Amino acid sequence: MNFKKGLAEVLYQALEGELASQNIEQLIEKPKNQDHGDLAFPCFSLAKLKRKAPNLIAQELSEKIQSPTFEKVEVVGAYLNVFLNKKLVAEHIINSIITEKGKYGAHDFGQGGNVTIDMSSPNIAKPFSMGHLRSTVIGNAIALIVEKCGYKPIKINHLGDWGTQFGKLISAYKRWGDVEKVKANPIKELLALYIKFHAEAETNPALEDEGRGWFKKLEDGDQEAHSLWQWFRDESLKEFSRIYQLMNVEFDSYAGEAFYNDKMDRVVQLLEEKQLLVESDQAQVVELTEEELPPCLIKKSDGATLYATRDLAAAIYRKENYDFAQSLYVVGHEQSLHFKQLIAVLNKAGFEWADKMVHIPFGMMLKDGKKMSTRKGKVVLLEEVLNESITMARYNIEEKNPNLADKDGVAKQVGVGAVIFHDLKNNRMNDIEFSLEEMLRFEGETGPYVQYTFARASSILRKAGWKAESAPASVYQTTWENEWKVISMLMDFSSAIKRACENYDPSQVAKYIVDLAQVFNKYYAEVKVLEQSEEQSARLALVYSVTVVLKEGLRLLGIEAPEEM
Ligand code: ARG
């Protein structure tokens, strides 16, 4: 039972279909002040439709709507304020959480449709950047959230494993490389070789030709070139995998750019057939004048294909292979133009499903107000960041709870959780200021704060020896003012998930769990839950409900919830 939806239904009946129930549901608000009710429906947008003053409409509606779930309905100006039947709601919510546990808050509107999520997608032989971290964290949370809404997520790591730079890398490795060094420190070594290549090429332009030559060999399937490329890829992936393991992120596919090498002739042919390819400066492009976009480069003068060509092949492959309901690309906003062009070209080629492709951009990670860059010595190696966060979390534990059993395990959950939460707590378009101290704080809007609230609530249940089976059938007491605030928050979980899914915005869930943690901590400061009383068992059922929702909320962001910390 969804009470917001319930109100929307009743209003829909009362309005005799004048407004779609979906629109009604979207208009329903939650009053900031609970004295104004639990749900509110503003009548402004109906005024035009009905040619009547909004407060009159509110008055009329208030006389028409009735439901056992409402305690009373009040009109304040243009607002219809609905007070829910607290007993009915409280019992329904707590019982649902006790029986559904982690499934609480789920939706089924995804109807099992596949959602491909292009995420993380670092470049081989280059360091994993902050942008790749953000893509990994946001993509993973979106995958978990769409799954909670009934879709089937397919996480694809579109590795940057092809392009002329691999020719240069092979050439540099053949000149100056060392197997052992690369094995010991693949990305650092390969990056150094690549940088050296560029430095040397400034005085020795012949190197550029050599690099191009090696790329040509690679494209033609030369064995030596191919096995070096394969080795660079394997070693780089090993290093990336350590980061993914730290963050508990897994992929359904590692089909990167190279995977599409044999699928591009078809794309070029298709564009030719549709007469979309034109020559421009000896290169083949698709003009996008009507779309007010620059032309999309498909083939260079030397016949080499490009990033965009590979993305066209990938989009078609994903449609054919996964028949997606939605195809998402979690990639920084610097690439917005690229994705606009990609979608425009597919639209021009007549693929209706191109509308189902969504670029999900995000802002930058800043350090002291400046972009964190991986170039020119400013390399911030992500693994170091994660490990430092874990070390700091470990240090906090040593100070606050030196007797904790699994200190290392918990430090990992807290340290990594802190980095993830810091990334997800604001709308993804915002730039983020990177600060480990800020991330790891136990107060304020942080991962550790939510985890700590969960651990605290779990310890209450442990101390009381509470078991789900011992929950009373009827929990609500008329004296439950403080409790009602918590219950009313628990009621909103599913709406937060829905908003997060529809807007591809995990911050909706992050904000929700911070709010729930705050409301719960306030409750716990005011009500002595552990004191013996007739209400104790009912109150513990409420505490248990909070633990379930906090844990599930954290899980949807890709963060673990230690029972103790
Ligand atoms: N490897 C690219 C980069 O690091 C990101 C790839 C994004 N995905 C895609 N299908 N283009 O910038």
Boltz pocket constraint, residues with backbone or C-beta under 6 A from the ligand:
constraints:
  - pocket:
      binder: B
      contacts: [[A, 118], [A, 120], [A, 121], [A, 122], [A, 123], [A, 158], [A, 159], [A, 160], [A, 311], [A, 314], [A, 329], [A, 330], [A, 331]]
      max_distance: 6.0
